[in-house]
Structure formats: C-alpha cells, structure tokens
Amino acid sequence: MLKYHLATYGCQMNEYDSNMVAAMLEDRGFAETDRPDNADLVIVNTCSVRGKAEENLYQRIHLLRPLKDAKPDMRIAVIGCMAENHGEKILKALKHVDVVAGPDQYKKLVELVAHPVEVKSRKRRVPVLTGFDIRENYADDFAKIASPFSTHITIQRGCNKRCAYCIVPFTRGQEKYRPAIQILEEVRHAVGKGIKEISLLGQTVNSYRTESDSFASLLTRVSEVPGVERIRFMSPHPRHYNDALLDVLANNPKICRHAHLPLQSGSNSILEKMRRQYDVEDFLNIVERLRKIDPNYGLSTDVIVGFTGETDADFRETLAVMRQVQFDSAFMFSYSPREGTEAFPWTETLSEEQKRRTPARAD
C-alpha cells in the first residue's frame, strides 16, 4: 500500500483542501502516515498571502531534499496558493520537487500521483498543473473528516474583490459557488460520522449566492439538517453583511455568536486605497447590530499596519476603532507588497522598522 504525508500551511481553506486531497488519495488506495520519511508521496500545501510565508515554505520544502536523495522513488508535490503563484519558479529553486499544482488542479494531481512512475533522471520533465477552471468547484468531493466533533466545508472559492494589497484573486481565481444541494449532502455525510459542528468556508464566504440561495438562506438550510448543533463560518467580508444575514444571525440559535470581521484599517482614506469597498462607519454599524443581538457577541479581526501612504494619524484612527470595538482577538500584520497586486508598484512610505515600532499611546 502506498503511503502519503500531507503538510498544510495557511488558512482553513488550505486545511479543507488538504483533507479533500487526502480523501481522493485514500479512495485510490493510499494510506496516511505522519512521517515524511515513511511516505511514497509527500504533499506540501502552501500559503502565498505574505512574502515571509513564501520564504519560510521554500526553506521547509528545501529540507525535504535529503529524504528524496535517500529515497529517489519518493514523489514530492507542492500544491496550493504558492504553487499557483510561482509555478515554474518552484521547480527552478527546488530541483527535488516532482509536481506543482494550483487549487483548481487537484483532481489532475491525484490522477497523476496515483500511478507510480519510474524515476529515471533528475532531468525528467516535471508537471506544472496551474491555471483556473471556472467549472471546477469540487462540488461532488467531500473532504476527509479530521476531527471527532467539528469539520470545515467549503461553499465558495475564489475572490472577486481585488483589494489593492491582496494576492488571493491571483492564486484562487474568481468566485465560484458550490450548489446548496451538494453542500447539504456533505453536511449530512459529516453528521453521519458523528460531527456536531459545521464551519462553512469561503474566501468571502458571505458573498455566497446561487439562483436559489443566498448565504443567509444557506445558513438556515444547514441548521435544519438533523444532528447539526453548531454552525460557524469563515471568512466574511463586511460588504456582505446585509439585513437578511443579520436577521438569521439574530434568530438562529445554532449559529455561534462569533464573527471574524476583517477591519484591515480604521482609516477611511487607507480603506479607500486598499479598495476594501466599505468605510469605518459601515464597519461600526455591523458591530453595533451584532452587539445588539448579544452584548458579548464574539468578534475577531485582521489588521494591516504600514500600508503605502499610511500616516501616524491614520494609525491612530485604527487604534481608536480597536479600542471602541474591543475585539476578542486580532491577527495583525505589517504590510507586505505582493507582486502582481495593484499596490505592488506603489512606492512604500514606511520602512520595516517604522511598521514594527511600538507607538506612543494615542489618547
């Protein structure tokens, strides 16, 4: 029996994709191993959201070289956002990699690696499976369930927002939505495995829409599946918190009273430069309505500091919003220019030292 080892880096979408690839491999007779040196196939699922993440992943994949030297028949696949973003560059830098596959190419990847190939030369042609397919939303594929009580289910892929700093639309493609009937099939499948909590995933999960369903109506339909006790979702976009969604959040007791609500900046001028499609007032209105549902409504967020053009005044505005909202947790990053994005050619106005310095208290 062939064995695979899967290492996953990045967001919950990557975790779901890894579990989906794992299910495909196990359907073809592979068994999972937690030891890369014991594997016939090593897959590294990568993140490309920040430059530092990519640098770290190149180093981690480089460390697999001795395993490949000791076991030449081992195949190494690099998949995910960095695979889509860099493609052939990965092969030039990491000669021991056998295949590179972007997020729309996982079925082709599995078909390729499911058939052992004789390794004859380091100079053999290496497949690069990249590019977007608007038809591929993995509608019929269920992910391997990795937890005894909770599981992720992807309902929406890609992103149409084109924020000035963000590489995701260039690594995940345009928005695609799984049919609700197939999402509900996967929910029922998960419940049949003993799962009580369902976490719906998408790059902008609350933009979900089909001819028959909105995100609000999908939440209701998931909650009606017998055996579902709790529902979460990641990652919503502030623009898509509409009245229908807020009404469902207020009145459906199965939906956990927590939202990850990305702020990114508390300055309207910076939000406009970022192309975020909302302003601070819009954001605070959502917070107010959620806290009316429950004063203890849990809120987490994302913040980027040091975006091109940000001033001390802009930063103080962000601090003011943070103090007003009192988030339960926050993922905070210094701005990292990403090649291919709108903001990449913009001349940076802050040094790395300035981005990282501890500010004086802004009262």
C-alpha positions in Angstrom: 0.0 0.0 0.0 1.4 3.4 -1.0 1.6 6.0 1.8 1.2 9.7 1.7 2.2 12.5 4.0 0.5 15.9 3.8 1.8 19.1 5.4 -0.5 22.1 5.4 0.3 25.7 5.9 -2.0 28.7 5.8 -5.8 29.2 6.3 -8.7 27.0 6.9 -9.3 26.8 3.2 -6.0 25.1 2.8 -6.9 22.7 5.7 -10.1 21.8 3.9 -8.3 21.4 0.5 -5.7 19.1 2.2 -8.5 17.0 3.7 -10.2 16.8 0.3 -7.0 15.7 -1.5 -6.5 13.2 1.3 -9.9 11.7 0.7 -9.2 11.5 -3.0 -5.9 9.7 -2.3 -7.5 7.2 0.1 -10.2 6.4 -2.4 -7.3 5.3 -4.6 -5.7 3.1 -2.0 -3.2 5.4 -0.3 -2.8 5.3 3.5 -1.8 8.3 5.5 1.5 8.5 7.5 2.6 11.2 9.9 6.3 10.6 9.0 7.5 12.1 5.7 10.5 9.7 5.6 8.0 6.8 5.6 5.9 8.2 2.7 5.9 7.4 -1.0 4.3 10.7 -1.7 4.9 14.0 0.2 2.5 16.9 -0.4 3.1 20.4 0.9 0.0 22.6 0.7 1.3 26.2 0.7 0.2 29.7 1.5 1.1 32.8 -0.5 -0.7 35.6 1.4 2.5 37.2 2.6 6.1 37.2 1.3 7.5 35.9 4.5 5.2 32.9 4.4 6.5 32.0 1.0 10.2 32.4 2.1 9.6 30.1 5.0 7.9 27.5 2.8 10.8 27.5 0.3 13.1 26.7 3.3 10.8 23.9 4.6 10.5 22.3 1.2 14.2 22.5 0.7 14.6 20.4 3.9 12.9 17.5 2.1 15.9 17.2 -0.3 17.8 14.6 1.8 14.7 12.4 2.0 14.5 12.5 -1.8 18.2 11.7 -2.1 17.8 8.7 0.2 14.6 7.6 -1.4 14.6 8.5 -5.1 11.2 6.9 -5.8 9.5 9.3 -3.4 7.4 11.9 -5.1 7.1 15.4 -3.7 4.2 17.6 -4.7 3.8 21.3 -3.9 0.2 22.5 -4.1 -1.9 25.5 -3.0 -1.6 29.2 -3.4 2.2 29.4 -3.7 2.1 26.7 -6.3 -0.3 28.8 -8.4 1.6 32.0 -7.8 5.1 30.7 -8.6 4.6 27.7 -10.8 7.8 27.0 -12.7 9.8 29.2 -10.3 9.4 26.4 -7.6 11.0 23.9 -9.9 14.0 26.1 -10.7 14.6 26.7 -7.0 13.7 23.2 -5.7 15.0 20.6 -8.1 13.7 17.7 -6.0 10.1 18.7 -6.5 8.1 16.4 -8.8 4.9 18.2 -9.4 3.3 21.6 -8.8 -0.5 22.1 -8.7 -2.7 25.1 -8.1 -6.1 25.0 -6.3 -8.1 24.2 -9.4 -5.9 21.2 -10.4 -6.2 18.8 -7.5 -8.1 16.1 -9.4 -5.4 16.1 -12.1 -2.8 16.0 -9.4 -4.3 13.0 -7.7 -4.7 11.1 -11.0 -1.1 11.8 -11.8 0.4 10.7 -8.4 -1.9 7.8 -8.0 0.0 5.9 -10.7 3.7 5.2 -9.7 6.3 6.3 -12.2 9.8 5.1 -12.6 12.3 7.8 -11.7 15.0 7.7 -14.4 16.6 11.1 -14.2 16.8 14.3 -12.2 16.3 16.0 -15.6 12.9 14.4 -16.3 10.1 16.6 -17.3 8.2 17.8 -14.2 4.5 18.6 -14.5 3.2 22.0 -13.6 -0.6 22.0 -13.1 -1.7 25.6 -12.8 -4.4 27.9 -14.2 -8.0 28.4 -13.3 -11.1 26.5 -14.3 -14.4 28.3 -13.6 -16.2 25.0 -13.8 -14.1 23.3 -11.1 -15.6 23.9 -7.7 -15.2 20.3 -6.4 -19.0 20.2 -6.0 -19.0 16.3 -5.6 -15.9 15.9 -3.5 -16.1 15.5 0.3 -13.1 16.3 2.5 -11.7 13.7 4.9 -13.0 14.4 8.4 -10.1 15.1 10.7 -11.9 15.9 13.9 -14.4 13.9 16.0 -16.8 16.8 16.6 -16.2 19.6 14.0 -15.4 19.9 10.4 -14.9 22.6 7.7 -17.0 22.6 4.5 -16.0 24.9 1.6 -19.0 26.5 0.0 -17.3 29.3 -2.1 -13.9 29.5 -3.8 -12.0 32.4 -5.2 -12.5 36.1 -4.7 -13.8 39.0 -6.9 -12.8 41.8 -4.6 -9.3 42.7 -5.9 -8.2 44.5 -2.8 -5.1 46.5 -3.7 -2.7 44.5 -1.5 -4.1 41.0 -1.8 -2.7 38.2 -3.9 -5.6 35.8 -3.3 -7.6 36.5 -6.5 -4.4 35.7 -8.5 -3.9 32.4 -6.7 -7.5 31.3 -6.2 -9.3 32.8 -9.2 -12.7 34.3 -9.5 -15.6 33.4 -7.2 -17.3 30.0 -7.6 -20.2 28.6 -5.5 -21.0 25.0 -4.8 -24.7 24.1 -5.3 -26.5 24.1 -2.0 -27.8 20.5 -2.5 -24.2 19.3 -2.6 -23.2 21.3 0.4 -26.1 19.8 2.3 -25.0 16.3 1.2 -21.6 16.9 2.7 -23.2 18.3 5.9 -25.3 15.1 6.2 -22.2 13.0 5.4 -20.3 14.7 8.2 -23.2 14.4 10.7 -23.3 10.7 9.8 -19.7 10.5 11.0 -20.6 12.0 14.4 -19.9 15.6 13.6 -21.9 18.2 15.6 -20.3 21.5 14.5 -20.1 22.7 10.9 -17.9 25.5 9.8 -18.7 26.9 6.4 -15.7 28.3 4.5 -15.1 30.7 1.6 -12.6 33.5 0.7 -15.6 35.8 1.1 -18.0 33.3 2.5 -21.0 35.6 2.9 -20.9 36.6 -0.8 -22.3 33.0 -1.5 -25.2 33.1 -3.9 -26.8 30.8 -6.4 -30.1 31.1 -8.4 -32.0 29.6 -5.4 -29.9 30.5 -2.3 -28.2 33.4 -0.6 -25.7 32.9 2.3 -28.5 33.7 4.8 -30.8 31.0 3.3 -27.9 28.5 3.2 -27.2 29.0 6.9 -30.9 28.3 7.6 -30.9 25.1 5.4 -27.7 23.8 7.1 -29.2 24.4 10.5 -32.2 22.3 9.6 -30.1 19.2 8.9 -30.8 16.8 11.8 -27.8 16.4 14.0 -26.2 19.8 13.3 -25.9 21.6 16.7 -23.5 24.5 15.9 -22.6 26.5 12.8 -19.6 28.8 12.2 -18.3 30.5 9.1 -15.1 32.0 7.8 -14.1 34.5 6.4 -16.9 37.0 5.8 -16.5 40.4 4.1 -18.0 43.5 5.8 -19.7 44.5 2.5 -21.9 41.4 2.5 -23.4 41.8 6.0 -26.9 42.6 4.8 -30.3 42.7 6.6 -31.2 39.1 5.7 -27.9 37.8 7.1 -28.1 39.8 10.3 -31.7 38.6 10.8 -30.6 35.0 10.6 -27.7 35.6 12.9 -30.0 37.2 15.4 -32.7 34.5 15.3 -31.0 31.2 14.6 -29.7 29.7 17.9 -27.5 27.1 16.1 -25.2 29.8 14.7 -22.4 30.6 17.1 -22.3 34.2 18.2 -18.9 34.9 16.9 -17.8 36.6 13.7 -14.4 37.1 12.2 -14.8 40.6 10.8 -11.7 41.9 9.0 -11.1 45.6 9.7 -7.7 46.0 8.0 -7.6 49.7 8.8 -9.5 52.2 10.9 -8.8 55.0 8.5 -11.2 55.7 5.7 -8.5 57.1 3.4 -6.5 53.9 3.8 -9.5 51.7 3.3 -10.2 53.5 0.1 -6.6 53.0 -1.1 -6.9 49.3 -0.1 -10.1 49.0 -2.3 -11.9 47.5 0.7 -15.4 48.6 -0.5 -16.6 49.8 2.9 -15.8 52.6 5.3 -15.3 52.8 9.1 -18.9 53.8 9.6 -20.2 50.8 7.7 -17.9 48.5 9.8 -19.0 50.0 13.1 -22.7 49.7 12.1 -22.2 46.0 11.6 -20.5 45.8 15.0 -23.4 47.7 16.6 -26.0 45.4 15.1 -24.1 42.3 16.2 -23.7 43.6 19.7 -27.4 44.4 19.9 -28.0 40.7 19.2 -25.7 39.9 22.2 -23.6 42.4 24.1 -21.0 39.6 24.4 -21.0 38.7 20.7 -17.5 37.5 20.0 -15.5 39.4 17.4 -12.1 38.8 15.9 -10.4 40.7 13.1 -7.5 41.3 10.8 -5.4 44.4 10.7 -2.7 45.5 8.3 -0.3 48.3 9.5 2.1 50.3 7.4 0.2 50.2 4.1 1.5 52.5 1.5 0.6 56.1 2.4 -0.4 55.4 6.0 0.4 58.3 8.3 0.6 58.4 12.1 -2.9 60.0 12.1 -4.3 57.0 10.0 -2.7 54.6 12.5 -4.2 56.4 15.5 -7.6 56.1 13.8 -7.1 52.3 13.6 -6.2 52.3 17.3 -9.3 54.2 18.1 -11.5 51.6 16.3 -9.7 48.8 18.1 -10.4 50.4 21.4 -14.0 51.1 20.6 -14.9 47.6 19.3 -12.8 45.7 21.9 -12.2 42.7 19.7 -11.7 39.3 21.4 -8.7 38.6 19.2 -6.9 40.0 16.2 -4.4 38.9 13.6 -2.1 41.8 13.0 0.4 42.1 10.1 2.8 44.7 8.7 2.1 45.4 5.1 3.9 43.0 2.7 4.0 44.0 -1.0 2.9 41.2 -3.3 4.0 41.1 -6.9 1.0 41.2 -9.2 -1.3 43.2 -7.0 -2.3 46.7 -7.7 -0.3 48.2 -4.8 2.9 46.3 -5.6 4.5 49.1 -7.8 3.4 51.8 -5.3 6.4 53.4 -3.6 6.4 52.4 0.0 6.3 55.3 2.5 7.3 53.4 5.7 10.3 51.3 6.5 10.0 47.9 8.1 11.3 49.4 11.3 8.6 52.1 11.2 5.9 49.5 10.6 7.0 47.4 13.6 7.8 50.1 16.1 5.7 50.4 19.3 3.7 53.6 19.1 3.1 56.1 21.8 -0.4 55.8 23.3 -2.9 57.7 21.2 -5.5 59.2 23.6 
